[in-house]
Amino acid sequence: MIEVKNISKHYRLFERDPGLSGAVKALFKRKYINKTAVNDISFTIPKGEIVGYIGSNGAGKSTTIKMISGILTPDEGSVIVNGITPYSDRTKNAKNIGAVFGQRTQLFWDIPVQESLELLKHIYEVPQDVYERNLAKFKEVLDLEALLPIPVRQLSLGQKMRCELAAAFLHNPSVVYLDEPTIGLDASVKIKIRQFIKQMNKEHQTTVILTTHDMQDIEELCHRIIIIDKGSVIYDGSLLSLKQQTRFNRTIKLEIDSNDGFTLPATLKTSVHLEIPEEEHHFLLHFNNTVISGSEIMKEIMRDYLVQDFTITELGIEKVVQEIYERGPEHAEVLGAVKVSN
């Protein structure tokens, strides 16, 4: 479906010294710096997979997506999407993909949403029966009925994003690129959007590449994630595997009945990290369930303490990614936290 081989993208950026003197100096002698936005990235995405493509600002996410979608041409390497080189055959590629890119819109600003969708129907040459069927589905899943007669410029951010998703999926594309589809939205709209993406993926086997800073989107939608940092892939694998390979992937919140405080039993000190929050008689125990199970930990603790209550929670993806960045890709082999599969 999507095959990316050793792509790189470099930019030559103009640089000048600050202030008026720098501006005058730049008139006579220009200084440039070379920046590598994407460095030798490779991966393959099969049909029907939803992949989270994540990284910090400036890591190279947007540049990669622009090359895969055909907006930019890589300086080195190649991209094949559905048998097409997207930046060489942009017209044919555009008919097979859908996209929602940040604040950019594919809807027509001054006309009602319904008319925008009808124009897109003609642009993509969508058969009338397919258009009507998809529109009926979008009305139901995205709650679009009340929005269709409203000009796009009068929509709120959440309303506009729901309409953008309808436009992106209108022609049943085989691949959809989503850049921050839930940014700035309230919880109820986020839930609608996630449900919609899941449904379209299930019904049409639509391949989805999702870039987002909302880790709940990743948790809800993606089984596989690709993490990029400084233009290079530092992890490509399953979300479950990533969590299992982190130092701690579970937390026990423990409430004990003791006025003498709490110390870890000697048998747990090498595999469990104790955190003492401000709440009295409450303690946090961080551990990795591939090393030791929650039941083993509780068995040891209950030998010495009267446990009033406890809960076990899974580490969120945001914390996992933060740990990877803190360790850095150069330590991946030693720490076992990063699996690169280019």
N, C-alpha and C positions, 0 to 999 in steps of 0.2 A: 504493500500500500504506500508507505512512505519510506524511502531509503536515502539516508544522508551519509555521504562519504567524505570525510576529511575536509569539511568546509572551513574556510577562514575568511575573515573580512578585516581589512585594514583601512584606517583613515589618516589623512594628512591634515593636521589641524594648525591653524594660524595662532601664534602666540605672541603677545606683546607685553612689555613692561607696563606697570600701572602708572596712571597720572598723565598729565599733558606732555611731559618729556617723552614718555613711552609712546604716546600717539604720534608725536613728531618723528621720533626715531624710526617708527614702523613705516612711515611714508617713504623712507630712503632705503631701509634694509629690513626686509621681512624675515621673521624667524618662524620656522615650522617644527612641529613635533609629530612623530609617527605614533599612532595608537592602534593596537590590535583589539578590536571589539570581540571577535570570535576567533578561537585558535584551535584548528584541527579537530573539529567536532564530528563524531560519527554515531549514528544510531539507526535502528529500524523499528518502525511501528506497524504492526499488522492491522488488517481491517477490523473495525469494530472495537478497538481499544480506546479507553479514555486515559490520557497520560497527563499528569501534572508536570509542567515545565517551570521550575521555580529557581529563584536566586535573588540576591539583593539588588538594589538599584545600581545600574551600571555594570551588571555582571555579564550582559550580552544576550539576555532573553529576547528582547524585542528585535534585535538585529538578526538573530537566528530565525525567528518566526517570519520576518520580512523576506528572508532568503527562501524559506520553504514555501511561502505563499506566492512568491514570484515578484514581489515589490522590488527587491534588491537582487543583484547578481553577485555570487561569491567570487572573491579574488582567486581562491583555490578550491578544489574539490567539486563535488557534483551533488545534485538533488534530483530525485525522481519521485513524483507523486502520481499514482495511478498510471504509470507508464509514460508520463509527460514530464519534460523538463520545464518547470513552472515559469522561469524567467526567460525562456526561449519561445514558449508558445503561450503567452499570457491570455489570449482570448479563449483558447480551448480550456486552459486551466481554470479560468474564472467561472466557467459553466459548471465545474465539478466541485467547487469549494464554496463555503460560506465563512463569513468573518464578522466578529464584533471587536473593533479595536478602540479601546478606551473611549475618549470623548468624540471620536470621529463618527459621523453618521452616514448611513446609506439611504436614509429616508429623506424625503423632500420637505424642507423646513416649513414652508408656508401653506401646504395643502393638508387636508385630513389624512390620517393614517391609512384609511381604506384605499384612498386614491394612490398613495405611495406604494402600497402592496400591489395594486392593480398594474401600475407602471412597471414594477419589478417583475410581475408575471410576464409581461410582454418582452422585457429585456432578456429574461432567462428562458423565454419560450416555453413556459409551463402550460401544459394542457389544462383546459377549463375544469375538467372533472378532478384533476389532481389539485388544482388551486382551491376549488371549493371544499374538497375533503380536508386539505391541510388547514385552510382558514377556520373551518368548523372545529378542528382539533385545537388550534391555537386559542380560539375563543374560550374553549372549555378549560384547558390546562393553564393558560396564562391569564385568564380572566380579561380578555381583550374587548368584549362586546361593547362596553361603555366608552372605550377609548377610540374606536374606529372613526367616529365623525369629528374628532378633535384635531385641529392642526398640530403638527409635531412640535412647533415652538411653544405651545401652551401646555405641554406635558411636563410633569415632574420628572426628576431623574429616574425614579423607580418605574414609572409608567413608560418612559422612553426606552429604558433598557428592555422591558418586556416586549415592546414593539420591535426593537432592534433584533432580538432573538427570533421573533417571527419572520422578519425579513431574511435573516441569515439561513434559516431552515426551510424557507418557502419552496425552493426548487429541489428539495430532497438531495442536498449535496452529499458526496461521499466523504468529504473531509470538512470539518469546521474548526476554525481557529478562534479561540475566545480569550481576549485579553482583559482581565479584571472585570468579568461580567457582573459581579455583585458589589463592586466598590461603592461605598457611600449609601448602601441601601439598608432599609430596616429589616428586621428578622423575618417578618411574614413574606416580604417580597423575595428575599434570599431563598426561602424554602420553596416558593413557587418555581423559581428559576432552576434550582437544583433538580426538582422533580421533573421539570420539562426536559432538561438535558438528559436525565436518566431514561425517560420514556422514548425520546427520539433515538437515542443510542440503541435501546432494546428493540424498537420496532423496525428501524432501518439499518442497523449495524453501522451507524455513522461513526467514523473515527473522529475523535475530539482531542485537540491539544489545548490544554488550559494553562494559561499563565495567571498567577494570582498571588497576592500577599495575604489573602484570607485563608488561613490554614484549615478552617472548617470546610471550605469548598473542597480542598484536597482530601480531607478525611471522608467526606460524604460521597465523592464522585470517583476518586482515582484508586486503582489497585497498584498502579506503577507510577513512579515519579522519577524525573531526571532533574538533578540539582546541578546548576552551573555557577561557577565562581571565577571571576577574572577571565572570562572568555573560554573556559575549559570545563568539561563535564567532570564533576567530582563524585557523583553517584548516579547509577542507572540500575534500578531494580525495583522489587516490590516494596510497597509501604510496610507490609508486615515484616519482611526481612530487615528493613532499615531499623525498625523499632527493636527487633530482637538483638541487633548487633550493637545498639547503644549501651552505654555503661549501666544506666538504670532505665527500665521501661515500665515499671510498676511502682505504685506508692501505696503504702498502708497508712491510713490515718487511724491512730490508736488512742483510745480513751481508757485510762487505767485508774483504779481506786487506790491511790498511794500518796501519803504525805512525805515520803522520803525521796521523791524524785524517781527517775528512771535511768537505768543504764542497760546497754545491750548485753545480753549473755555472751560470754567469751566465744561460744561456738558460732556466733553470727557476725562478729566484728570484721571479718575479712570479706564478707559478701553483702553486708547491709550497711547503708549510710543513715545515721540518725540525724534528724533535724528537729530542733526544739522551737516550736512557734511560741507566740506570746500567750496563747490560751493555756490556762492552768489545766494540768493533768492530760493534755493532748500532745501527741508526738507524731512525727512523720518518719516513716521508714522507707527508704528508697532502695530498690533492688532490681535485679534482672531475672525474670522468671525462667530463663534458659540455664541459669546457674543454680538458683534455689527457688523453691515454690513458696507461695504465700502460706500454704498450710504448714510447711516445715517451720517457717518463721513463727507463726502463731503457736505452734506446738511448744517451741522452746520458750517463748515469752510466758505462756500460760502456766508453765511449771513454777515460775517465780512471782508472777503478778496476777492480781484479780482484774481481768479485762471487762470493762463496762460495755464497750462498744468498739467496733472497728469497721472500716470500709476499705476496699481495694480498688484503686483507679488506675487506668492505663495512661501512660505518658502521652500528652498531645504532640502532634507532629511539629508544632512550632518549637517546642523544647528540643525535639530531636534534631531539627535543622540547625537550631542555635548551637547545639553541642558540636555538630559537624564543622560549622564555621569557626568555632572557638579552637577546635583541634587543628583545623587546616588540612588540606588534601595531602601535604607532604608527610603527615603522620598516619595516613589511612591504613597502611599495611600493618604498622605496629599495633594500632588501636583496634583494628578490625571493625571500624565504623563506616568505612566507605568501600563500596564495591563498584568499580568502574567496569562496564561491559560495553566497550565500543566495538 
